[in-house]
Amino acid sequence: MKDIRPIRSDADHEWALAEVARYFDKEPKRGTPEGDRFEVLLGLIEAYEAKHWPISAPDPVEAIKAQMAQTGRTQADLAVLIGSRPRASEILRRQRALTMQMIRKLSTDWHIPAEVLIQPYRLATDNRKRA
């Protein structure tokens, strides 16, 4: 393929971005030489960006809070979904872990990816000394 090379530096990355940018107005047809070039460049860019600027998924509680903010949902809506107002509060305060049933409901009804919700996350701990 015409002048395709590995992306090893930020300068190479900028070059590759400029190369694919010209295809954005009119994406080349798959299976054509230009279409193949476009796909290879996108793959190289994606691999370079994943290595140099990885984006980690939010933790489950932050994902729930973000979804609530984006959709205008409230803690009361979460309580209705999971069946308990105190549990909703405990989850948002990190005092209770999500159960598989809660994860299923959040994934199905609120469209939060299950793979985000099943990640391990920090729960609040009781730092008071025991007598």
A tleap script that builds the chain and sets N, CA, C and O, in Angstrom:
source leaprc.protein.ff14SB
mol = sequence {
  NMET LYS ASP ILE ARG PRO ILE ARG SER ASP
  ALA ASP HIE GLU TRP ALA LEU ALA GLU VAL
  ALA ARG TYR PHE ASP LYS GLU PRO LYS ARG
  GLY THR PRO GLU GLY ASP ARG PHE GLU VAL
  LEU LEU GLY LEU ILE GLU ALA TYR GLU ALA
  LYS HIE TRP PRO ILE SER ALA PRO ASP PRO
  VAL GLU ALA ILE LYS ALA GLN MET ALA GLN
  THR GLY ARG THR GLN ALA ASP LEU ALA VAL
  LEU ILE GLY SER ARG PRO ARG ALA SER GLU
  ILE LEU ARG ARG GLN ARG ALA LEU THR MET
  GLN MET ILE ARG LYS LEU SER THR ASP TRP
  HIE ILE PRO ALA GLU VAL LEU ILE GLN PRO
  TYR ARG LEU ALA THR ASP ASN ARG LYS ARG
  CALA
}
set mol.1.N position { 0.842 -1.171 0.000 }
set mol.1.CA position { 0.000 0.000 0.000 }
set mol.1.C position { 0.886 1.232 0.000 }
set mol.1.O position { 1.950 1.281 0.617 }
set mol.2.N position { 0.408 2.188 -0.698 }
set mol.2.CA position { 1.172 3.414 -0.911 }
set mol.2.C position { 1.564 4.093 0.407 }
set mol.2.O position { 0.698 4.483 1.190 }
set mol.3.N position { 2.843 4.228 0.639 }
set mol.3.CA position { 3.485 4.938 1.748 }
set mol.3.C position { 2.886 4.727 3.136 }
set mol.3.O position { 2.857 5.658 3.941 }
set mol.4.N position { 2.420 3.551 3.420 }
set mol.4.CA position { 1.952 3.256 4.787 }
set mol.4.C position { 3.161 2.800 5.582 }
set mol.4.O position { 3.987 2.021 5.108 }
set mol.5.N position { 3.240 3.305 6.799 }
set mol.5.CA position { 4.367 2.968 7.657 }
set mol.5.C position { 3.889 2.859 9.097 }
set mol.5.O position { 2.824 3.372 9.439 }
set mol.6.N position { 4.672 2.192 9.944 }
set mol.6.CA position { 4.282 2.094 11.355 }
set mol.6.C position { 4.222 3.482 11.995 }
set mol.6.O position { 4.900 4.414 11.565 }
set mol.7.N position { 3.403 3.589 13.017 }
set mol.7.CA position { 3.330 4.835 13.778 }
set mol.7.C position { 4.171 4.632 15.022 }
set mol.7.O position { 3.815 3.865 15.916 }
set mol.8.N position { 5.298 5.336 15.063 }
set mol.8.CA position { 6.238 5.166 16.172 }
set mol.8.C position { 6.408 6.437 17.004 }
set mol.8.O position { 7.012 6.403 18.076 }
set mol.9.N position { 5.882 7.544 16.517 }
set mol.9.CA position { 6.076 8.818 17.220 }
set mol.9.C position { 4.823 9.678 17.070 }
set mol.9.O position { 3.921 9.366 16.293 }
set mol.10.N position { 4.795 10.761 17.830 }
set mol.10.CA position { 3.675 11.688 17.698 }
set mol.10.C position { 3.634 12.300 16.303 }
set mol.10.O position { 2.555 12.571 15.776 }
set mol.11.N position { 4.796 12.517 15.704 }
set mol.11.CA position { 4.840 13.058 14.343 }
set mol.11.C position { 4.226 12.062 13.348 }
set mol.11.O position { 3.480 12.457 12.452 }
set mol.12.N position { 4.542 10.782 13.507 }
set mol.12.CA position { 3.937 9.752 12.651 }
set mol.12.C position { 2.425 9.714 12.869 }
set mol.12.O position { 1.662 9.545 11.919 }
set mol.13.N position { 1.999 9.869 14.109 }
set mol.13.CA position { 0.576 9.870 14.442 }
set mol.13.C position { -0.124 11.033 13.749 }
set mol.13.O position { -1.189 10.856 13.157 }
set mol.14.N position { 0.468 12.217 13.819 }
set mol.14.CA position { -0.101 13.397 13.148 }
set mol.14.C position { -0.202 13.164 11.638 }
set mol.14.O position { -1.197 13.531 11.012 }
set mol.15.N position { 0.821 12.561 11.066 }
set mol.15.CA position { 0.803 12.256 9.632 }
set mol.15.C position { -0.363 11.330 9.292 }
set mol.15.O position { -1.103 11.565 8.337 }
set mol.16.N position { -0.513 10.278 10.089 }
set mol.16.CA position { -1.582 9.308 9.823 }
set mol.16.C position { -2.955 9.952 9.980 }
set mol.16.O position { -3.860 9.680 9.190 }
set mol.17.N position { -3.119 10.802 10.992 }
set mol.17.CA position { -4.403 11.502 11.159 }
set mol.17.C position { -4.714 12.380 9.954 }
set mol.17.O position { -5.852 12.425 9.486 }
set mol.18.N position { -3.708 13.070 9.462 }
set mol.18.CA position { -3.910 13.917 8.281 }
set mol.18.C position { -4.274 13.068 7.058 }
set mol.18.O position { -5.092 13.473 6.232 }
set mol.19.N position { -3.662 11.894 6.955 }
set mol.19.CA position { -3.956 11.009 5.823 }
set mol.19.C position { -5.410 10.517 5.850 }
set mol.19.O position { -6.071 10.491 4.812 }
set mol.20.N position { -5.909 10.130 7.020 }
set mol.20.CA position { -7.280 9.619 7.075 }
set mol.20.C position { -8.309 10.743 7.038 }
set mol.20.O position { -9.448 10.525 6.625 }
set mol.21.N position { -7.921 11.936 7.464 }
set mol.21.CA position { -8.869 13.064 7.486 }
set mol.21.C position { -9.426 13.345 6.101 }
set mol.21.O position { -10.584 13.740 5.962 }
set mol.22.N position { -8.625 13.147 5.100 }
set mol.22.CA position { -9.109 13.443 3.737 }
set mol.22.C position { -10.181 12.462 3.264 }
set mol.22.O position { -10.882 12.722 2.286 }
set mol.23.N position { -10.303 11.337 3.963 }
set mol.23.CA position { -11.325 10.357 3.603 }
set mol.23.C position { -12.654 10.589 4.322 }
set mol.23.O position { -13.650 9.947 3.988 }
set mol.24.N position { -12.688 11.494 5.300 }
set mol.24.CA position { -13.892 11.648 6.108 }
set mol.24.C position { -15.081 12.199 5.336 }
set mol.24.O position { -16.215 11.796 5.594 }
set mol.25.N position { -14.855 13.094 4.409 }
set mol.25.CA position { -15.973 13.631 3.629 }
set mol.25.C position { -16.555 12.591 2.680 }
set mol.25.O position { -17.762 12.555 2.438 }
set mol.26.N position { -15.681 11.750 2.150 }
set mol.26.CA position { -16.139 10.693 1.251 }
set mol.26.C position { -15.319 9.444 1.540 }
set mol.26.O position { -14.223 9.253 1.013 }
set mol.27.N position { -15.893 8.596 2.401 }
set mol.27.CA position { -15.186 7.383 2.802 }
set mol.27.C position { -15.035 6.462 1.595 }
set mol.27.O position { -15.993 6.247 0.853 }
set mol.28.N position { -13.834 5.920 1.396 }
set mol.28.CA position { -13.627 5.029 0.242 }
set mol.28.C position { -14.381 3.714 0.412 }
set mol.28.O position { -14.645 3.269 1.528 }
set mol.29.N position { -14.713 3.122 -0.693 }
set mol.29.CA position { -15.451 1.868 -0.698 }
set mol.29.C position { -14.558 0.731 -0.209 }
set mol.29.O position { -13.392 0.630 -0.591 }
set mol.30.N position { -15.130 -0.128 0.651 }
set mol.30.CA position { -14.386 -1.287 1.159 }
set mol.30.C position { -13.954 -2.188 0.018 }
set mol.30.O position { -14.670 -2.383 -0.964 }
set mol.31.N position { -12.752 -2.731 0.183 }
set mol.31.CA position { -12.237 -3.665 -0.812 }
set mol.31.C position { -11.488 -3.000 -1.950 }
set mol.31.O position { -10.847 -3.677 -2.754 }
set mol.32.N position { -11.563 -1.682 -2.024 }
set mol.32.CA position { -10.784 -0.958 -3.035 }
set mol.32.C position { -9.409 -0.656 -2.445 }
set mol.32.O position { -9.241 -0.706 -1.226 }
set mol.33.N position { -8.427 -0.344 -3.285 }
set mol.33.CA position { -7.108 0.011 -2.740 }
set mol.33.C position { -7.181 1.181 -1.744 }
set mol.33.O position { -6.524 1.151 -0.703 }
set mol.34.N position { -7.968 2.194 -2.061 }
set mol.34.CA position { -8.106 3.333 -1.139 }
set mol.34.C position { -8.842 2.918 0.136 }
set mol.34.O position { -8.507 3.383 1.225 }
set mol.35.N position { -9.843 2.045 0.001 }
set mol.35.CA position { -10.565 1.547 1.167 }
set mol.35.C position { -9.658 0.736 2.071 }
set mol.35.O position { -9.722 0.859 3.294 }
set mol.36.N position { -8.812 -0.095 1.473 }
set mol.36.CA position { -7.856 -0.880 2.257 }
set mol.36.C position { -6.856 0.028 2.968 }
set mol.36.O position { -6.525 -0.198 4.132 }
set mol.37.N position { -6.383 1.037 2.277 }
set mol.37.CA position { -5.434 1.993 2.868 }
set mol.37.C position { -6.078 2.696 4.063 }
set mol.37.O position { -5.457 2.840 5.116 }
set mol.38.N position { -7.313 3.128 3.892 }
set mol.38.CA position { -8.056 3.803 4.953 }
set mol.38.C position { -8.176 2.899 6.180 }
set mol.38.O position { -7.914 3.338 7.299 }
set mol.39.N position { -8.571 1.642 5.978 }
set mol.39.CA position { -8.726 0.706 7.090 }
set mol.39.C position { -7.409 0.427 7.800 }
set mol.39.O position { -7.369 0.363 9.028 }
set mol.40.N position { -6.343 0.262 7.046 }
set mol.40.CA position { -5.033 0.001 7.652 }
set mol.40.C position { -4.587 1.210 8.466 }
set mol.40.O position { -4.102 1.056 9.586 }
set mol.41.N position { -4.746 2.398 7.919 }
set mol.41.CA position { -4.370 3.603 8.668 }
set mol.41.C position { -5.183 3.739 9.957 }
set mol.41.O position { -4.636 4.078 11.006 }
set mol.42.N position { -6.481 3.476 9.876 }
set mol.42.CA position { -7.313 3.545 11.086 }
set mol.42.C position { -6.837 2.548 12.133 }
set mol.42.O position { -6.791 2.866 13.322 }
set mol.43.N position { -6.484 1.344 11.696 }
set mol.43.CA position { -5.979 0.338 12.628 }
set mol.43.C position { -4.672 0.756 13.282 }
set mol.43.O position { -4.477 0.547 14.479 }
set mol.44.N position { -3.785 1.342 12.502 }
set mol.44.CA position { -2.514 1.812 13.046 }
set mol.44.C position { -2.732 2.941 14.052 }
set mol.44.O position { -2.100 2.974 15.109 }
set mol.45.N position { -3.621 3.855 13.718 }
set mol.45.CA position { -3.929 4.973 14.618 }
set mol.45.C position { -4.529 4.454 15.914 }
set mol.45.O position { -4.130 4.866 17.003 }
set mol.46.N position { -5.482 3.556 15.791 }
set mol.46.CA position { -6.140 2.998 16.979 }
set mol.46.C position { -5.141 2.299 17.890 }
set mol.46.O position { -5.187 2.469 19.108 }
set mol.47.N position { -4.245 1.519 17.311 }
set mol.47.CA position { -3.243 0.802 18.111 }
set mol.47.C position { -2.296 1.778 18.804 }
set mol.47.O position { -1.970 1.591 19.976 }
set mol.48.N position { -1.856 2.804 18.105 }
set mol.48.CA position { -0.950 3.794 18.695 }
set mol.48.C position { -1.634 4.534 19.843 }
set mol.48.O position { -1.044 4.722 20.907 }
set mol.49.N position { -2.876 4.950 19.624 }
set mol.49.CA position { -3.602 5.694 20.658 }
set mol.49.C position { -3.901 4.827 21.874 }
set mol.49.O position { -3.818 5.303 23.006 }
set mol.50.N position { -4.246 3.566 21.657 }
set mol.50.CA position { -4.521 2.664 22.779 }
set mol.50.C position { -3.268 2.446 23.628 }
set mol.50.O position { -3.352 2.309 24.849 }
set mol.51.N position { -2.121 2.416 22.981 }
set mol.51.CA position { -0.868 2.200 23.701 }
set mol.51.C position { -0.430 3.464 24.446 }
set mol.51.O position { 0.037 3.382 25.582 }
set mol.52.N position { -0.577 4.613 23.822 }
set mol.52.CA position { -0.056 5.850 24.388 }
set mol.52.C position { -1.061 6.650 25.219 }
set mol.52.O position { -0.664 7.392 26.118 }
set mol.53.N position { -2.332 6.510 24.936 }
set mol.53.CA position { -3.364 7.258 25.655 }
set mol.53.C position { -4.554 6.360 25.966 }
set mol.53.O position { -5.659 6.602 25.481 }
set mol.54.N position { -4.332 5.325 26.773 }
set mol.54.CA position { -5.445 4.406 27.064 }
set mol.54.C position { -6.546 5.121 27.850 }
set mol.54.O position { -6.279 5.979 28.691 }
set mol.55.N position { -7.763 4.749 27.557 }
set mol.55.CA position { -8.920 5.305 28.251 }
set mol.55.C position { -9.526 4.171 29.066 }
set mol.55.O position { -10.017 3.185 28.517 }
set mol.56.N position { -9.483 4.327 30.366 }
set mol.56.CA position { -10.057 3.281 31.206 }
set mol.56.C position { -11.540 3.562 31.419 }
set mol.56.O position { -11.982 4.711 31.411 }
set mol.57.N position { -12.277 2.513 31.603 }
set mol.57.CA position { -13.716 2.642 31.847 }
set mol.57.C position { -13.927 3.231 33.239 }
set mol.57.O position { -13.116 3.008 34.138 }
set mol.58.N position { -15.007 3.977 33.419 }
set mol.58.CA position { -15.283 4.512 34.756 }
set mol.58.C position { -15.637 3.374 35.707 }
set mol.58.O position { -16.049 2.296 35.277 }
set mol.59.N position { -15.473 3.622 36.994 }
set mol.59.CA position { -15.879 2.578 37.925 }
set mol.59.C position { -17.408 2.514 37.947 }
set mol.59.O position { -18.066 3.464 37.525 }
set mol.60.N position { -17.976 1.420 38.427 }
set mol.60.CA position { -19.428 1.231 38.347 }
set mol.60.C position { -20.255 2.356 38.969 }
set mol.60.O position { -21.252 2.783 38.386 }
set mol.61.N position { -19.857 2.836 40.135 }
set mol.61.CA position { -20.637 3.893 40.786 }
set mol.61.C position { -20.570 5.177 39.959 }
set mol.61.O position { -21.583 5.853 39.779 }
set mol.62.N position { -19.396 5.509 39.463 }
set mol.62.CA position { -19.269 6.712 38.628 }
set mol.62.C position { -20.070 6.565 37.338 }
set mol.62.O position { -20.647 7.541 36.856 }
set mol.63.N position { -20.114 5.365 36.777 }
set mol.63.CA position { -20.911 5.128 35.573 }
set mol.63.C position { -22.397 5.334 35.846 }
set mol.63.O position { -23.109 5.904 35.020 }
set mol.64.N position { -22.864 4.872 36.999 }
set mol.64.CA position { -24.273 5.056 37.372 }
set mol.64.C position { -24.565 6.538 37.552 }
set mol.64.O position { -25.570 7.043 37.052 }
set mol.65.N position { -23.686 7.235 38.264 }
set mol.65.CA position { -23.884 8.672 38.481 }
set mol.65.C position { -23.863 9.446 37.168 }
set mol.65.O position { -24.663 10.362 36.978 }
set mol.66.N position { -22.970 9.094 36.277 }
set mol.66.CA position { -22.901 9.772 34.971 }
set mol.66.C position { -24.174 9.527 34.173 }
set mol.66.O position { -24.713 10.447 33.557 }
set mol.67.N position { -24.652 8.288 34.183 }
set mol.67.CA position { -25.884 7.967 33.465 }
set mol.67.C position { -27.060 8.742 34.052 }
set mol.67.O position { -27.918 9.224 33.314 }
set mol.68.N position { -27.101 8.860 35.367 }
set mol.68.CA position { -28.166 9.617 36.019 }
set mol.68.C position { -28.108 11.086 35.592 }
set mol.68.O position { -29.135 11.691 35.287 }
set mol.69.N position { -26.919 11.646 35.574 }
set mol.69.CA position { -26.763 13.053 35.192 }
set mol.69.C position { -27.142 13.276 33.729 }
set mol.69.O position { -27.803 14.261 33.403 }
set mol.70.N position { -26.729 12.371 32.853 }
set mol.70.CA position { -26.999 12.515 31.420 }
set mol.70.C position { -28.473 12.355 31.080 }
set mol.70.O position { -28.967 12.971 30.135 }
set mol.71.N position { -29.170 11.534 31.843 }
set mol.71.CA position { -30.567 11.231 31.498 }
set mol.71.C position { -31.568 11.904 32.426 }
set mol.71.O position { -32.776 11.726 32.268 }
set mol.72.N position { -31.077 12.677 33.394 }
set mol.72.CA position { -31.977 13.354 34.314 }
set mol.72.C position { -32.618 12.443 35.345 }
set mol.72.O position { -33.614 12.803 35.973 }
set mol.73.N position { -32.048 11.273 35.514 }
set mol.73.CA position { -32.578 10.348 36.521 }
set mol.73.C position { -32.099 10.756 37.907 }
set mol.73.O position { -31.094 11.450 38.061 }
set mol.74.N position { -32.840 10.309 38.903 }
set mol.74.CA position { -32.535 10.650 40.287 }
set mol.74.C position { -32.255 9.388 41.098 }
set mol.74.O position { -32.386 8.266 40.610 }
set mol.75.N position { -31.869 9.609 42.343 }
set mol.75.CA position { -31.668 8.486 43.250 }
set mol.75.C position { -32.982 7.731 43.442 }
set mol.75.O position { -32.985 6.513 43.622 }
set mol.76.N position { -34.085 8.452 43.402 }
set mol.76.CA position { -35.398 7.799 43.515 }
set mol.76.C position { -35.635 6.860 42.330 }
set mol.76.O position { -36.206 5.782 42.497 }
set mol.77.N position { -35.200 7.267 41.139 }
set mol.77.CA position { -35.334 6.392 39.969 }
set mol.77.C position { -34.488 5.133 40.139 }
set mol.77.O position { -34.910 4.035 39.776 }
set mol.78.N position { -33.293 5.304 40.692 }
set mol.78.CA position { -32.439 4.135 40.959 }
set mol.78.C position { -33.113 3.224 41.973 }
set mol.78.O position { -33.072 2.001 41.837 }
set mol.79.N position { -33.729 3.810 42.981 }
set mol.79.CA position { -34.423 3.026 44.006 }
set mol.79.C position { -35.553 2.205 43.395 }
set mol.79.O position { -35.733 1.038 43.743 }
set mol.80.N position { -36.309 2.808 42.491 }
set mol.80.CA position { -37.394 2.076 41.822 }
set mol.80.C position { -36.816 0.917 41.020 }
set mol.80.O position { -37.363 -0.186 41.030 }
set mol.81.N position { -35.712 1.169 40.326 }
set mol.81.CA position { -35.107 0.136 39.486 }
set mol.81.C position { -34.620 -1.051 40.319 }
set mol.81.O position { -34.860 -2.204 39.958 }
set mol.82.N position { -33.945 -0.774 41.419 }
set mol.82.CA position { -33.378 -1.887 42.194 }
set mol.82.C position { -34.267 -2.333 43.338 }
set mol.82.O position { -33.972 -3.325 44.005 }
set mol.83.N position { -35.361 -1.606 43.572 }
set mol.83.CA position { -36.355 -2.067 44.529 }
set mol.83.C position { -36.206 -1.596 45.962 }
set mol.83.O position { -36.919 -2.080 46.841 }
set mol.84.N position { -35.289 -0.654 46.226 }
set mol.84.CA position { -35.102 -0.212 47.611 }
set mol.84.C position { -34.424 1.148 47.647 }
set mol.84.O position { -33.356 1.340 47.065 }
set mol.85.N position { -35.052 2.080 48.331 }
set mol.85.CA position { -34.469 3.416 48.482 }
set mol.85.C position { -33.173 3.369 49.308 }
set mol.85.O position { -32.176 3.972 48.911 }
set mol.86.N position { -33.169 2.656 50.461 }
set mol.86.CA position { -31.911 2.579 51.222 }
set mol.86.C position { -30.769 1.939 50.435 }
set mol.86.O position { -29.627 2.385 50.540 }
set mol.87.N position { -31.061 0.898 49.644 }
set mol.87.CA position { -30.005 0.253 48.841 }
set mol.87.C position { -29.450 1.215 47.797 }
set mol.87.O position { -28.242 1.253 47.563 }
set mol.88.N position { -30.326 1.988 47.174 }
set mol.88.CA position { -29.862 2.962 46.184 }
set mol.88.C position { -28.898 3.947 46.835 }
set mol.88.O position { -27.853 4.268 46.270 }
set mol.89.N position { -29.247 4.417 48.004 }
set mol.89.CA position { -28.385 5.339 48.740 }
set mol.89.C position { -27.057 4.680 49.098 }
set mol.89.O position { -25.997 5.285 48.938 }
set mol.90.N position { -27.115 3.451 49.578 }
set mol.90.CA position { -25.897 2.730 49.956 }
set mol.90.C position { -24.980 2.509 48.755 }
set mol.90.O position { -23.759 2.611 48.878 }
set mol.91.N position { -25.557 2.212 47.611 }
set mol.91.CA position { -24.754 2.000 46.409 }
set mol.91.C position { -24.059 3.294 46.011 }
set mol.91.O position { -22.857 3.296 45.742 }
set mol.92.N position { -24.804 4.393 45.973 }
set mol.92.CA position { -24.228 5.667 45.560 }
set mol.92.C position { -23.191 6.185 46.563 }
set mol.92.O position { -22.288 6.933 46.187 }
set mol.93.N position { -23.313 5.796 47.824 }
set mol.93.CA position { -22.323 6.186 48.840 }
set mol.93.C position { -21.223 5.140 48.980 }
set mol.93.O position { -20.358 5.259 49.848 }
set mol.94.N position { -21.252 4.128 48.140 }
set mol.94.CA position { -20.239 3.059 48.122 }
set mol.94.C position { -20.242 2.221 49.397 }
set mol.94.O position { -19.202 1.715 49.818 }
set mol.95.N position { -21.396 2.082 49.997 }
set mol.95.CA position { -21.499 1.266 51.208 }
set mol.95.C position { -22.005 -0.139 50.905 }
set mol.95.O position { -21.965 -1.014 51.771 }
set mol.96.N position { -22.471 -0.356 49.703 }
set mol.96.CA position { -22.989 -1.669 49.305 }
set mol.96.C position { -22.532 -1.933 47.874 }
set mol.96.O position { -22.561 -1.043 47.024 }
set mol.97.N position { -22.113 -3.162 47.624 }
set mol.97.CA position { -21.711 -3.559 46.275 }
set mol.97.C position { -22.939 -3.894 45.432 }
set mol.97.O position { -23.978 -4.298 45.954 }
set mol.98.N position { -22.800 -3.723 44.151 }
set mol.98.CA position { -23.865 -4.120 43.228 }
set mol.98.C position { -23.980 -5.640 43.196 }
set mol.98.O position { -22.975 -6.349 43.240 }
set mol.99.N position { -25.199 -6.126 43.119 }
set mol.99.CA position { -25.422 -7.561 42.942 }
set mol.99.C position { -25.566 -7.847 41.447 }
set mol.99.O position { -25.728 -6.925 40.647 }
set mol.100.N position { -25.509 -9.095 41.084 }
set mol.100.CA position { -25.688 -9.459 39.671 }
set mol.100.C position { -27.074 -9.043 39.180 }
set mol.100.O position { -27.222 -8.609 38.037 }
set mol.101.N position { -28.080 -9.173 40.028 }
set mol.101.CA position { -29.432 -8.774 39.635 }
set mol.101.C position { -29.484 -7.264 39.363 }
set mol.101.O position { -30.110 -6.834 38.393 }
set mol.102.N position { -28.840 -6.467 40.201 }
set mol.102.CA position { -28.796 -5.019 39.981 }
set mol.102.C position { -28.059 -4.687 38.690 }
set mol.102.O position { -28.491 -3.832 37.917 }
set mol.103.N position { -26.949 -5.371 38.467 }
set mol.103.CA position { -26.164 -5.153 37.251 }
set mol.103.C position { -27.002 -5.453 36.016 }
set mol.103.O position { -26.975 -4.692 35.050 }
set mol.104.N position { -27.748 -6.559 36.038 }
set mol.104.CA position { -28.611 -6.906 34.901 }
set mol.104.C position { -29.633 -5.808 34.640 }
set mol.104.O position { -29.834 -5.403 33.495 }
set mol.105.N position { -30.285 -5.321 35.710 }
set mol.105.CA position { -31.302 -4.281 35.552 }
set mol.105.C position { -30.699 -2.981 35.031 }
set mol.105.O position { -31.257 -2.351 34.133 }
set mol.106.N position { -29.565 -2.584 35.590 }
set mol.106.CA position { -28.912 -1.352 35.136 }
set mol.106.C position { -28.469 -1.463 33.681 }
set mol.106.O position { -28.574 -0.506 32.913 }
set mol.107.N position { -27.979 -2.624 33.319 }
set mol.107.CA position { -27.532 -2.833 31.947 }
set mol.107.C position { -28.715 -2.853 30.974 }
set mol.107.O position { -28.668 -2.219 29.920 }
set mol.108.N position { -29.757 -3.574 31.326 }
set mol.108.CA position { -30.919 -3.712 30.446 }
set mol.108.C position { -31.751 -2.443 30.381 }
set mol.108.O position { -32.083 -1.970 29.295 }
set mol.109.N position { -32.087 -1.892 31.540 }
set mol.109.CA position { -33.017 -0.760 31.577 }
set mol.109.C position { -32.351 0.596 31.376 }
set mol.109.O position { -32.932 1.487 30.758 }
set mol.110.N position { -31.142 0.756 31.890 }
set mol.110.CA position { -30.474 2.056 31.774 }
set mol.110.C position { -29.368 2.043 30.721 }
set mol.110.O position { -28.743 3.073 30.469 }
set mol.111.N position { -29.125 0.909 30.115 }
set mol.111.CA position { -28.148 0.759 29.024 }
set mol.111.C position { -26.723 1.119 29.439 }
set mol.111.O position { -25.960 1.691 28.660 }
set mol.112.N position { -26.384 0.777 30.671 }
set mol.112.CA position { -24.998 0.901 31.116 }
set mol.112.C position { -24.342 -0.437 30.804 }
set mol.112.O position { -24.845 -1.474 31.236 }
set mol.113.N position { -23.234 -0.445 30.066 }
set mol.113.CA position { -22.626 -1.726 29.700 }
set mol.113.C position { -22.302 -2.586 30.917 }
set mol.113.O position { -21.709 -2.112 31.886 }
set mol.114.N position { -22.694 -3.844 30.853 }
set mol.114.CA position { -22.448 -4.775 31.964 }
set mol.114.C position { -20.963 -4.881 32.266 }
set mol.114.O position { -20.579 -5.018 33.428 }
set mol.115.N position { -20.115 -4.820 31.236 }
set mol.115.CA position { -18.672 -4.938 31.481 }
set mol.115.C position { -18.134 -3.783 32.324 }
set mol.115.O position { -17.103 -3.931 32.981 }
set mol.116.N position { -18.811 -2.642 32.314 }
set mol.116.CA position { -18.436 -1.532 33.202 }
set mol.116.C position { -18.905 -1.830 34.616 }
set mol.116.O position { -18.173 -1.600 35.578 }
set mol.117.N position { -20.120 -2.340 34.745 }
set mol.117.CA position { -20.726 -2.556 36.058 }
set mol.117.C position { -20.105 -3.713 36.842 }
set mol.117.O position { -20.163 -3.718 38.071 }
set mol.118.N position { -19.516 -4.686 36.158 }
set mol.118.CA position { -18.959 -5.844 36.864 }
set mol.118.C position { -17.517 -5.634 37.331 }
set mol.118.O position { -16.952 -6.493 38.008 }
set mol.119.N position { -16.924 -4.499 36.973 }
set mol.119.CA position { -15.550 -4.222 37.406 }
set mol.119.C position { -15.466 -4.127 38.926 }
set mol.119.O position { -16.409 -3.679 39.578 }
set mol.120.N position { -14.349 -4.544 39.482 }
set mol.120.CA position { -14.167 -4.321 40.915 }
set mol.120.C position { -14.066 -2.816 41.178 }
set mol.120.O position { -13.540 -2.072 40.351 }
set mol.121.N position { -14.566 -2.378 42.315 }
set mol.121.CA position { -14.472 -0.963 42.662 }
set mol.121.C position { -14.375 -0.794 44.165 }
set mol.121.O position { -14.667 -1.705 44.940 }
set mol.122.N position { -13.959 0.388 44.547 }
set mol.122.CA position { -13.716 0.701 45.943 }
set mol.122.C position { -15.025 0.950 46.670 }
set mol.122.O position { -15.870 1.721 46.215 }
set mol.123.N position { -15.179 0.289 47.801 }
set mol.123.CA position { -16.298 0.555 48.697 }
set mol.123.C position { -15.793 1.401 49.859 }
set mol.123.O position { -14.625 1.315 50.238 }
set mol.124.N position { -16.673 2.211 50.417 }
set mol.124.CA position { -16.316 2.984 51.606 }
set mol.124.C position { -16.068 2.009 52.742 }
set mol.124.O position { -16.786 1.019 52.884 }
set mol.125.N position { -15.077 2.278 53.534 }
set mol.125.CA position { -14.780 1.391 54.667 }
set mol.125.C position { -15.001 2.136 55.961 }
set mol.125.O position { -14.926 3.364 56.015 }
set mol.126.N position { -15.270 1.387 56.986 }
set mol.126.CA position { -15.467 1.955 58.304 }
set mol.126.C position { -14.100 2.143 58.933 }
set mol.126.O position { -13.447 1.168 59.306 }
set mol.127.N position { -13.661 3.386 59.053 }
set mol.127.CA position { -12.322 3.673 59.579 }
set mol.127.C position { -12.313 3.870 61.092 }
set mol.127.O position { -11.260 4.134 61.673 }
set mol.128.N position { -13.463 3.745 61.731 }
set mol.128.CA position { -13.502 3.909 63.185 }
set mol.128.C position { -12.837 2.719 63.856 }
set mol.128.O position { -12.969 1.577 63.414 }
set mol.129.N position { -12.132 3.009 64.915 }
set mol.129.CA position { -11.466 1.909 65.651 }
set mol.129.C position { -12.492 1.153 66.472 }
set mol.129.O position { -13.409 1.739 67.048 }
set mol.130.N position { -12.325 -0.122 66.514 }
set mol.130.CA position { -13.226 -0.969 67.304 }
set mol.130.C position { -12.736 -1.019 68.738 }
set mol.130.O position { -11.538 -1.102 69.008 }
set mol.131.N position { -13.676 -0.969 69.629 }
set mol.131.CA position { -13.311 -0.991 71.053 }
set mol.131.C position { -13.053 -2.391 71.521 }
set mol.131.O position { -12.734 -2.602 72.692 }
savepdb mol mol.pdb
quit
